[in-house]
């Protein structure tokens, strides 16, 4: 794990100022090592929000079998929630637990897909971008809903996309990842371009609207995968 990027115990006004500084450090050009492993990351909460539950799923990348990726490791890390929910400051609430989960991985991935925003954020520092800076790894944000920006109508076919814009800046893409299903919002986080982000998301798409890394992380973070396994076990 890299040296700490900053302290977490910040007032909201100080966190906002820090976001603006950190956003200047992001790299939005491709700097990616050959990909052999991809991680999906998502966050859930327990105990009425008092406990943060970070889920990381590590997958073996093999272009010959994609999007059927082999699960190598699944990590769930829990710790007390450090910050109340403040709009625009979600990464300060969620990343401490995420870092704890990544510390437990036996292999670090070359690429991380995060259930959340990359630079598609008012201050260009969503959770995927913030996490990418902490880990110094390429990260992509894949969100189920828009946080910021405007876009035109998206075509209905799988793979259709339109730019997500904030003023004159393109901050992401609105992607129809499955025909006639609500689009997802893809934005680069760190060390990756928008075009390459879209390419990797499409490569990892199975039969659902989410790429496999974040789909599996979402299930683990929300306990749906755990409940399904418990139900299956109860049948035998």
N, C-alpha and C positions, 0 to 999 in steps of 0.2 A: 504494500500500500504506500502511496506517495505521502510526502509531508503534508500536514494539515494545511488547508487552503485559507481558513479563517476560523474565528470563534463562532459558536452557534447562539450564545446567550446575548441576543441583540434586541433592542427595541425596534418596532416596525419601521420607524423613520430611518434608523441606521441600516436596517436590512435593505430597504429600498435604495439607499445611497450605495450600498455595497453591490447590489444587483447591477447598477449602472456601470460600476467600475469593472466588475467581472465580465460583463457582456463584451467589453472591449478586448478581452483576452481570447475570445472564441475564434476558432479556425473553421471557416466555412468552405475550405478547399479539401480535397481528399488527401488524407495522410493515414492510410490503413495498411497494416501488415497483412500478408496472405491469411485469409480467414479459414480457420479450422474449427473454431467454436463460436457460437453466437449465444448470448444470454438474453433472456426476456426478464423484465423486472416490473413489478407492480406492488402497490401498497394497499393494505387494508387496516382496519382498526378494530380493536376489541375493548371490552369493559367501558362501553359508552364513550369511546374515544380516548380513554386514559392510556391505552397501550397501542403502540404502532406495530403493525405486523408486516414486515417486509418479505416479499417472496421473490426469489431468483431461480429461474430454471435455466440450466446450462445444456445446450444442444450441440451435438456433433454435426458440423456442416459438411455435407458430401453432395456436390452438384449432380452426381449421377442418380441420387435417390430423392433429391429435394422435390417437393416440399415435405416429404416424409423424413423428418429429422429424428435422430436417435437421442433420447434423453440420457444425459450423462450423470447429472446431479440435480437435486432439488433442495433448496435451502429455504428455511423459514426462520427469520430472526425477529424476536420481540424485544422491545424496550419501552420504557415510559415515554409517552408523547411529550416532546419538549416545548412545543409552541401551540397556542390555540389557532384555530382556523382564521386566517387573515387573507382576504382575496388578493391574489397576485403574489403571495409569499408562501405558496404551498410547498415549495422545495425546502424551505427552512423547517417545515413541520415534518417532512417525510424523509429527506436524505440521510439524517443520522442513522436511522434504522436500516436504510438501504446499504449504507457503507458497512454496517455490521454484518449484513448478509454476504456481501462480496468478500469480506475478510475470511469467511468460512469456506469459500470455494477452494477446491483442490487445484483447479486449473482456471486461470483468468482468460476470458474470451478476447477475441480481437475486435468484436463488434457487439454493441449492446442496443437492444430495442426496448424502449421504455413506454409504458402505458401512461401517456401524458404529453405535454408540449415540449418542443425544442426551443427554437427562437420565435415561435408563434405566440408571443407574450408581449405585453405592453412595454416591458423594458428589455425584451429579447433574451430573457433568462428563465425559461421554463425548467421543469425538473430534469428533463433529458440533457439540456445544455449545462445546467449546474452540476449534475452528476458527472458528465463528461470531463469537466474541468477538474473535479476532485480526483478522478481516476486516471486522467490523461489518456482516455480511450475514445474511439469513435462511437458516437451515440446518435440514435434516431428517436424522435418523439412520434408516437402514433396514438392520437387521441380520438375518442369516440364523439367528441363534440367540440365546437369552436369556442375558443377563449377570446380571440382577438383577430381583427382583420376582416376584410370583405372579399367576396368572391362572386363569380357569375354562376349560372346554372351549369351543372355537371351532366355530361352525357350519361345514358343509362347502361352502357356496356361496361363489362369488367375491364379495368385498365384505363378508362376515361378519367381525365383529371383536368382541373383548372387551377391557375395560380391563386394563392391566398395572399392578399396584398394589404399593406398598411401604408397609405399615402403612395409614394412612388416605389416603395420597397416590396420585393417579393419575399415573404417570410415563411412560406410553406406551400403545400399543395392540398387541394381537396380531391381525394381519390375515390373513385367508385371501385372498391375492391371486390365487390360481388354484384352481379347484374341486378338492377332494380332494388337494391338494398341501400339504406342510408350510407352516405360516404364516410370515410375516415379522414382525419386531418393529420397530414404527415409534415413534419418539419425537421430540418437538421438540428442536431444538438452541438456537437463538437467534432472537429477533424473529419468532416464529411460534407459533401455538397448536396444540394437538394436533388439533383439528377441521380446521383448515386444512392441517395436515401430511397427514392422511389424505386429504383432498380432492385435494391435489396428487399424492400417490402413486397414487391411483386414476386420475387423469387421464393419467398417464404410463405406465400399464400396457399392455403389448402382449400377446403370446401366451405370455409366460413369467411366472414368479412375481416377478421383479424389475422395478421401473420402468426404463424405457429408460436414463435417465442413469446409474444405478448398474450396470445390466447391462453397458453398454458400457465403463464405467470398470473394472469387474471383469475384463473380457476383456483390456483394455489393461494393467492392472496385473499380471495373471498371465501375460501374453504369449500367451494362447490365440489372440487375434486375430492376432498377429504370426505364430504358427506356422501358422494356417490360411491366411494370405496366402502364406507361403513354400511351403506344400504346393500351393496353387492355381497359383502361379507355376511350380512344378516340372513341372506337367502340360503346359506349352506350350513 
